[in-house]
């Protein structure tokens, strides 16, 4: 066997061995990405409930000082959690290949306002 052929076969064997060695790493990364995306989506539902309730409290109870102080404590925490969820998705590359997630704070206020307008309930 010529030295070039020998080098070629050596490179082919090394390439194959490297691929086999790195396969578990790639699989672990894919599982981690799926877990983080699933966890992020699972956290969005309760976060939407918290932010929607804050929106209702702000709209309906602005004259009650005690309630306003509670909302003032809850709102920044909910906004911070929304930012962390968006960051988790951003660092994982989004929930779908080739698509980056939009970084936006969750706002129940916009959702409620849009439905209120459709149903004729807006002020």
Secondary structure, DSSP 8 states (H G I E B T S, - for coil): --HHHHHHHHHHHHHHHHHHHHHHHHHHHHHHHHHHHHHHHHHHHHHHHHHHHHHHHHHH-TT-HHHHHHHHHHHHHHHHHHHHHHHHHHHTT-SBTTB--------HHHHHHHHHHHTT---
